[in-house]
Amino acid sequence: MRIGPLLSDSAVLQKIGVRMATIRLQKNMTQKELSERSGVSIQSVKRLESGEVATRLTIFIAICRTLEILDRFEVLLPTPTPRPIDLFKLQGKVRQRARKSKSEKSAPWEWSEGQ
């Protein structure tokens, strides 16, 4: 089963853990070796692979770096590219703020009676 929006958070963590363990085994590494090479505790490796609890992102990154899969983050989080209309509107300027959506716009300002 693929990781997708229908899975619960715990199911996603378990799937990630299984995949990380599979990659580690494909590289013929023990949990202890992965722990030593990545500079994280063996307990952190075990927790990540079991999917029981969330791990700190820095630990996850260190393990991914050691397993040589950090470049896959580019697929997960590609560099955002502006839409053509935004390029035209900005004319080389860098966007500094997000606009409120139409549903978030507040009512016009009015004096309150308590003032």
C-alpha positions as CSV (number, residue, x, y, z in Angstrom):
1,M,0.0,0.0,0.0
2,R,1.2,3.4,-0.9
3,I,1.6,6.3,1.6
4,G,-1.2,8.6,1.0
5,P,-3.7,11.0,2.6
6,L,-6.1,8.2,3.7
7,L,-3.5,6.7,6.1
8,S,-3.4,7.7,9.7
9,D,-0.3,9.4,11.1
10,S,0.7,6.2,12.9
11,A,0.3,4.2,9.8
12,V,2.5,6.6,7.8
13,L,5.1,6.4,10.6
14,Q,5.1,2.6,10.4
15,K,5.4,2.6,6.6
16,I,8.3,5.0,6.8
17,G,9.9,2.8,9.4
18,V,9.5,-0.4,7.3
19,R,11.0,1.4,4.3
20,M,13.9,2.7,6.2
21,A,14.7,-0.7,7.6
22,T,14.4,-2.2,4.1
23,I,16.9,0.4,2.7
24,R,19.2,-0.3,5.7
25,L,19.1,-4.0,5.0
26,Q,19.7,-3.5,1.3
27,K,22.9,-1.7,2.2
28,N,23.8,-4.6,4.4
29,M,23.9,-2.5,7.6
30,T,22.9,-3.4,11.1
31,Q,21.0,-1.0,13.3
32,K,24.2,-0.6,15.4
33,E,26.3,0.3,12.3
34,L,23.6,2.8,11.1
35,S,23.6,4.3,14.6
36,E,27.4,4.7,14.7
37,R,27.7,6.1,11.2
38,S,24.9,8.6,11.5
39,G,25.8,9.7,15.1
40,V,22.4,8.9,16.6
41,S,21.6,6.5,19.4
42,I,20.6,2.9,18.5
43,Q,17.3,3.6,20.3
44,S,16.6,6.3,17.9
45,V,17.2,4.0,14.9
46,K,15.0,1.3,16.6
47,R,12.2,3.9,17.3
48,L,12.3,5.2,13.7
49,E,12.2,1.7,12.2
50,S,9.4,0.5,14.5
51,G,7.2,3.6,13.6
52,E,5.9,3.6,17.2
53,V,6.8,7.2,17.9
54,A,7.8,10.3,15.9
55,T,11.5,11.0,15.7
56,R,13.1,14.4,15.7
57,L,13.6,15.7,12.2
58,T,17.3,16.1,12.7
59,I,17.7,12.4,13.6
60,F,15.6,11.5,10.5
61,I,17.9,13.6,8.3
62,A,21.1,12.2,9.8
63,I,19.8,8.6,9.1
64,C,18.7,9.5,5.6
65,R,22.1,11.1,4.9
66,T,23.9,7.9,6.2
67,L,21.6,5.7,4.0
68,E,22.4,8.1,1.1
69,I,18.8,8.9,0.4
70,L,18.8,12.5,1.3
71,D,18.6,13.5,-2.4
72,R,15.1,11.9,-2.5
73,F,13.8,14.9,-0.4
74,E,14.0,16.9,-3.7
75,V,11.1,14.8,-4.9
76,L,9.2,15.2,-1.6
77,L,9.8,19.0,-1.4
78,P,10.7,20.3,-4.9
79,T,11.8,23.9,-5.2
80,P,8.6,26.0,-5.7
81,T,8.4,27.7,-9.1
82,P,6.2,30.8,-9.5
83,R,3.2,30.6,-11.8
84,P,3.6,32.5,-15.1
85,I,1.0,35.1,-14.1
86,D,2.9,35.8,-10.8
87,L,6.2,36.3,-12.8
88,F,4.4,38.8,-14.9
89,K,2.9,40.7,-11.9
90,L,6.2,40.7,-9.9
91,Q,8.4,41.6,-12.8
92,G,11.5,40.4,-11.0
93,K,10.5,41.3,-7.5
94,V,10.5,38.6,-4.8
95,R,7.2,38.0,-3.1
96,Q,7.3,38.9,0.6
97,R,3.8,38.1,1.9
98,A,0.9,35.8,1.5
99,R,-2.5,37.2,0.7
100,K,-5.6,36.3,2.7
101,S,-8.0,34.1,0.8
102,K,-11.4,35.5,0.1
103,S,-13.0,33.5,2.9
104,E,-10.5,34.9,5.4
105,K,-11.0,38.5,4.7
106,S,-12.4,40.3,7.7
107,A,-15.4,42.6,7.8
108,P,-14.8,46.3,7.4
109,W,-13.4,48.0,10.4
110,E,-16.0,49.8,12.7
111,W,-15.9,51.7,16.0
112,S,-16.9,49.6,18.9
113,E,-19.4,51.0,21.4
114,G,-17.0,50.5,24.4
115,Q,-14.7,53.2,23.1
